[in-house]
Amino acid sequence: MGKFIVFIFSFMLLFIVLQIISGWVLTIFYTPDFSS
């Protein structure tokens, strides 16, 4: 049971880190479209 909790916790942590990194990358490479 303990290893399962550690697995779930590490999976959630990895998911949150990936979300933060992807949002950061998208924010850096975002170019607003002023033509519309």
SVG drawing of the C-alpha trace seen along z (x, -y; Angstrom):
<svg xmlns="http://www.w3.org/2000/svg" viewBox="-10 -45 20 47">
<polyline fill="none" stroke="black" stroke-width="0.4" points="0.0,0.0 2.9,-2.4 4.5,-1.9 1.2,-2.6 0.8,-5.9 4.4,-6.9 3.6,-6.0 0.5,-8.1 2.3,-11.0 5.2,-10.9 2.9,-10.6 0.9,-13.7 4.1,-15.6 5.5,-14.7 2.2,-15.8 2.2,-19.1 5.8,-19.8 5.0,-18.9 2.0,-21.3 4.1,-24.1 6.9,-23.6 4.5,-23.3 2.7,-26.5 6.0,-28.3 7.2,-27.3 3.8,-28.2 4.0,-31.6 7.6,-32.3 6.8,-31.4 3.3,-33.1 3.1,-35.8 -0.2,-37.9 -2.0,-38.4 -2.9,-42.1 -4.3,-41.8 -7.8,-40.7"/>
</svg>
